[in-house]
Amino acid sequence: MYVLAWDERRDEGVYRSCETCRRYETRQQKETLMSHEITERPWEKVGADIFTIGDNNYLVLVDYYSNFWEINRLEDTKTSACIRKIKGHFARNGIPDIFVSDSGSQFVSERFGNFAKLWGFEHRVSSPGHQQVNGKAESAVKSAKKLIRKVVETGNDPYLAILAHRNTPTEEMESSSAQRLLGRRCKTLLPTTTELLRPESIPNTVQRL
């Protein structure tokens, strides 16, 4: 079979035919509006959260501009382990102006405070009872949990699942989180043209997210 162009309807058909996919909805839905500053560029502001599934702990970082999230399995939840993973993301995407987290011990420790000062970003902590301050990260955690559970049930490759999620257009938008952060579609196992993989400018992200 030859596919000459990206066909989002084809992806939708595959998605709807999969019982497990329907059970664990992972399409990138339009987010509920929350009160926070409007970001003007990718990786200007990121949110972080930690969650647990089974015996595994995961760290999620999400970009406020694009809704693109990164995920790492943690060997432990100590500050040092979290900083190692976060540094890797900063090395790839740049240091954000603002880093938002909850008041977990790994984030409010002196060591994390020193990390923020040394790397030059503002660390904002959401206080108990005001979790909406870090609503982006909580939304990313919800999405990541659904994806991981689907992968566990189906036995699929988790990295391919994450790639597909990042490449899926957000509901009511014409772009995916990968396009908004990276300025391009990511190549997947689905055949597509070279033209559709070329870098492109994604307009109106600030106004529409």
C-alpha positions, 0 to 999 in steps of 0.5 A: 500500500502506498500513502502519498499524503498525511491522512488524519482521517486514516489515523482517526479510523484506526483509532476508532477501530481499536477497543483499547484506544477507545477505552483509554482516550488519548487524543489531545483534547482542547484544554479547559481555560485556566488563569495564567500568563499567556506564553509567547514562545516554546519552553518559556514556561514549563510545569512539572509533576510526579505520579506513580503507576504500580511500582514505578514513579514518573516525572512529567514536564509540560510546555505551556506554549505547545502542550508538549510533554516529556516523561521520565521514569525515575529511579527514585523521587529524590531531588537529585534524581529529578534534577538529573532528568530536568537538566536533560530536558533543559539541554534539549529545549533550553532553560525556561523563564518559569518552572512551575511545580507543586510543593513536593519535597523534591521541589521545595528542597534547598538543593532544588532552590540552588539549582533554580538560582544556578540555572537562572529560572524562576521557580513557582510553587503551587500551594495546597488548595491551589492546584490549578496553578499547576493545572498544565502539569496535572493535565499532562499527568492525566494524559500520560497515565492513560497512555501508559495504561493503554501501552501496558494493556496492549503490550505496545512500544511506549515510545511509539505511543508517545511519538504518536500522541505528540504527532496527533493534532489537538482537538479544534486545532490544525497542529499537534504539540510537536508542530507547535514546539518543534515547528515540524511533524515528527516522522512515524511508522505511517508512510508520509511525504518528505514535504509534510516533514519539512519545518514550518511556521505554526501561527496563532498558537498563543491566541488559540491554546 
